[in-house]
Amino acid sequence: MKKGLISVLIASNLLMLVIGILTIPPNLQSAAVKESPVPGAEQTVPIIPSPEEQTPPGTIESEGILRPAVTGTNLSTEERPDLQDFLWYTEDVTYDGVPSDANIIDNIGQLTGSWKALIIYDPNNEYDAGAMEFLNVALAGAAESLSLTLDWYQIFWANEGDSFDETDMEDGVFLGKWENGSLWASGAGTIHLTQFYELNGKQYAVGTMDTPDGTPALVALVRP
């Protein structure tokens, strides 16, 4: 398992270095400009809000610091992924499993919205079909009826030593349900996401995919 996955990753990393694959960088945040008080302006006594008013909606207080609450709404992302987004998976979780200090998510309501995604095909290098595919996945619906929409982006084939742009491909749609803390959905194959968790303000998901031609695959999601 490890040798096959490592060979795919090494080939893909070398390829990415050669072609300079760096996806869209984060948008620069414009600095807020603060206006100086107008000289001579009347100063008023500040009104101290109640504790409820002091805590903005959608935040939690931890060790005296207000932090955004982790929800599907504020973590949803449509930014395109690259390999750097998945080093937590390829270098750690693949070998050691989900971190022991992670908070497992068992409520589908916290997981809807868009994710960055990675599919690793033929991780054991048994079918000469090793590849890494980057895409975005949108999860919608409820426990008994949900959908995964796969927005393809880019694929790197280890045996060909080349990459292919997939942005013009038609989205893949998988339909399924949430059951006992995991998700399965079928379309062109079957996706089974077995664990969802939160750690350090990010959400993660890991699982597998059964492809139509029988090639096994690993799946990882992250946001933001």
C-alpha positions as CSV (number, residue, x, y, z in Angstrom):
1,M,0.0,0.0,0.0
2,K,2.7,2.5,1.1
3,K,5.1,1.8,-1.7
4,G,2.4,2.1,-4.4
5,L,1.0,5.4,-3.0
6,I,4.5,6.8,-2.5
7,S,5.5,6.1,-6.1
8,V,2.3,7.9,-7.4
9,L,3.0,10.8,-5.1
10,I,6.7,11.1,-6.1
11,A,5.8,11.0,-9.8
12,S,3.0,13.6,-9.4
13,N,5.2,15.9,-7.3
14,L,8.0,15.9,-9.9
15,L,5.5,16.6,-12.6
16,M,4.0,19.4,-10.7
17,L,7.5,21.0,-10.1
18,V,8.3,20.7,-13.8
19,I,5.1,22.3,-15.1
20,G,5.0,24.9,-12.3
21,I,1.5,23.9,-11.2
22,L,0.4,26.6,-8.8
23,T,-3.3,27.4,-8.8
24,I,-4.9,30.7,-8.2
25,P,-3.4,32.3,-5.1
26,P,-5.6,33.8,-2.4
27,N,-7.0,37.2,-3.2
28,L,-5.1,39.9,-1.4
29,Q,-7.2,41.5,1.3
30,S,-7.3,45.3,1.0
31,A,-6.1,47.1,4.2
32,A,-8.8,48.9,6.0
33,V,-8.2,52.7,6.2
34,K,-9.1,54.2,9.5
35,E,-10.1,57.9,9.5
36,S,-8.8,60.2,12.2
37,P,-11.3,61.9,14.4
38,V,-12.3,65.3,13.3
39,P,-10.6,67.9,15.5
40,G,-13.0,69.5,17.9
41,A,-15.7,66.8,17.4
42,E,-17.7,66.2,20.5
43,Q,-16.7,63.0,22.3
44,T,-19.5,60.9,23.6
45,V,-19.5,58.4,26.5
46,P,-19.4,54.9,25.0
47,I,-22.3,52.6,25.7
48,I,-21.2,49.2,27.1
49,P,-23.2,46.5,25.3
50,S,-24.7,43.5,27.2
51,P,-22.8,40.2,27.0
52,E,-25.2,39.0,24.4
53,E,-24.5,42.1,22.2
54,Q,-20.7,41.7,22.7
55,T,-20.6,38.3,21.1
56,P,-21.4,38.5,17.4
57,P,-23.6,35.9,15.8
58,G,-21.7,32.9,14.5
59,T,-18.8,33.1,17.0
60,I,-17.7,31.1,19.9
61,E,-15.6,32.2,22.9
62,S,-12.5,30.1,23.7
63,E,-10.0,31.2,26.3
64,G,-11.3,34.7,26.2
65,I,-11.0,35.0,22.4
66,L,-13.9,35.2,20.0
67,R,-13.5,32.8,17.1
68,P,-15.8,32.1,14.1
69,A,-18.0,29.1,14.7
70,V,-17.1,26.2,12.4
71,T,-20.1,25.7,10.2
72,G,-20.7,24.6,6.6
73,T,-21.6,28.1,5.6
74,N,-18.5,30.0,6.6
75,L,-16.1,27.2,5.5
76,S,-17.6,26.5,2.1
77,T,-15.1,27.2,-0.7
78,E,-15.0,27.2,-4.5
79,E,-11.3,27.9,-4.6
80,R,-9.4,25.5,-6.8
81,P,-7.3,22.9,-5.0
82,D,-3.6,21.9,-5.4
83,L,-1.3,19.4,-3.8
84,Q,-0.4,21.7,-0.9
85,D,-4.0,21.5,0.3
86,F,-3.7,17.7,0.8
87,L,-0.3,17.2,2.5
88,W,-2.2,16.5,5.7
89,Y,-3.6,13.5,3.9
90,T,-0.8,12.2,1.7
91,E,1.9,12.6,4.4
92,D,0.0,11.9,7.6
93,V,-3.6,10.6,7.6
94,T,-2.9,8.0,4.9
95,Y,-0.4,6.3,7.2
96,D,-1.5,7.2,10.7
97,G,-5.3,7.7,10.4
98,V,-7.4,10.6,11.7
99,P,-5.7,12.6,14.4
100,S,-6.7,11.6,17.9
101,D,-7.5,15.2,18.9
102,A,-9.9,15.7,16.0
103,N,-13.6,16.5,16.6
104,I,-15.7,13.9,14.7
105,I,-18.6,15.4,12.8
106,D,-21.8,13.3,12.9
107,N,-24.3,15.9,11.7
108,I,-24.8,16.3,7.9
109,G,-26.1,19.8,8.5
110,Q,-22.5,21.0,9.3
111,L,-21.1,19.6,6.0
112,T,-23.2,21.0,3.2
113,G,-21.5,23.4,0.8
114,S,-18.4,23.3,-1.4
115,W,-15.1,21.5,-0.7
116,K,-11.7,21.0,-2.3
117,A,-11.2,17.4,-3.2
118,L,-8.5,14.9,-4.2
119,I,-8.9,11.4,-5.7
120,I,-5.9,9.1,-5.8
121,Y,-6.4,6.3,-8.3
122,D,-4.7,2.9,-8.0
123,P,-3.0,3.7,-4.7
124,N,-1.3,0.2,-4.6
125,N,-0.1,0.5,-8.2
126,E,-1.7,-2.7,-9.2
127,Y,-3.4,-1.7,-12.4
128,D,-0.9,0.7,-14.0
129,A,-3.5,3.4,-13.6
130,G,-1.9,5.6,-10.9
131,A,-3.2,9.2,-11.0
132,M,-4.0,12.2,-8.8
133,E,-7.2,14.2,-9.7
134,F,-8.0,17.6,-8.2
135,L,-11.6,18.8,-8.2
136,N,-14.2,20.7,-6.2
137,V,-17.2,18.9,-4.6
138,A,-20.5,20.4,-3.6
139,L,-22.5,18.6,-1.0
140,A,-26.2,19.4,-0.9
141,G,-29.4,17.9,0.6
142,A,-30.3,16.1,3.8
143,A,-29.5,12.8,5.4
144,E,-32.1,10.7,3.5
145,S,-31.5,12.4,0.1
146,L,-28.2,14.1,-0.7
147,S,-26.1,14.9,-3.7
148,L,-22.4,15.3,-4.5
149,T,-21.6,17.4,-7.5
150,L,-18.1,16.8,-8.8
151,D,-16.6,19.8,-10.6
152,W,-13.5,18.4,-12.3
153,Y,-10.3,20.5,-12.5
154,Q,-7.0,18.7,-13.2
155,I,-5.6,15.2,-13.4
156,F,-2.0,14.0,-13.3
157,W,-1.2,10.5,-14.8
158,A,1.9,8.9,-13.3
159,N,2.5,6.5,-16.1
160,E,2.2,9.2,-18.8
161,G,4.1,11.9,-16.8
162,D,1.6,14.5,-17.9
163,S,-1.3,16.5,-16.7
164,F,-4.7,17.3,-18.3
165,D,-7.0,20.2,-17.8
166,E,-10.6,19.0,-17.0
167,T,-12.4,22.3,-16.4
168,D,-14.5,21.8,-19.6
169,M,-15.7,18.3,-18.6
170,E,-19.3,17.9,-17.6
171,D,-19.8,17.8,-13.8
172,G,-20.4,14.4,-12.2
173,V,-23.5,14.0,-10.0
174,F,-23.7,11.3,-7.3
175,L,-26.8,10.7,-5.3
176,G,-27.0,9.0,-1.9
177,K,-27.6,9.4,1.8
178,W,-26.0,9.9,5.2
179,E,-25.9,7.0,7.5
180,N,-24.2,6.4,10.9
181,G,-21.7,9.3,10.5
182,S,-20.7,8.4,7.0
183,L,-21.9,9.2,3.4
184,W,-22.3,7.1,0.4
185,A,-23.4,8.3,-3.1
186,S,-23.5,6.6,-6.5
187,G,-23.2,7.9,-10.0
188,A,-20.4,6.9,-12.3
189,G,-19.1,4.6,-9.6
190,T,-19.6,4.9,-5.9
191,I,-18.2,7.3,-3.3
192,H,-18.0,6.3,0.3
193,L,-16.8,9.0,2.7
194,T,-16.3,7.2,6.0
195,Q,-15.1,10.0,8.4
196,F,-15.7,13.7,8.7
197,Y,-13.9,15.7,11.3
198,E,-12.9,19.2,12.4
199,L,-9.4,20.3,13.5
200,N,-7.9,23.8,14.0
201,G,-10.8,25.5,12.3
202,K,-10.9,23.3,9.2
203,Q,-13.1,20.5,8.1
204,Y,-11.8,17.2,6.6
205,A,-13.3,14.1,5.1
206,V,-11.7,10.8,4.0
207,G,-13.0,7.8,2.2
208,T,-12.8,5.6,-1.0
209,M,-14.3,5.5,-4.5
210,D,-15.2,2.5,-6.6
211,T,-14.7,3.5,-10.2
212,P,-16.8,2.1,-13.1
213,D,-13.8,0.1,-14.5
214,G,-13.0,-1.4,-11.1
215,T,-9.9,0.7,-10.4
216,P,-9.8,1.4,-6.6
217,A,-9.3,5.0,-5.4
218,L,-8.9,7.0,-2.3
219,V,-10.8,10.3,-1.7
220,A,-10.0,13.2,0.6
221,L,-11.9,16.5,1.1
222,V,-10.9,19.7,2.9
223,R,-12.1,23.2,3.5
224,P,-11.4,26.1,3.6
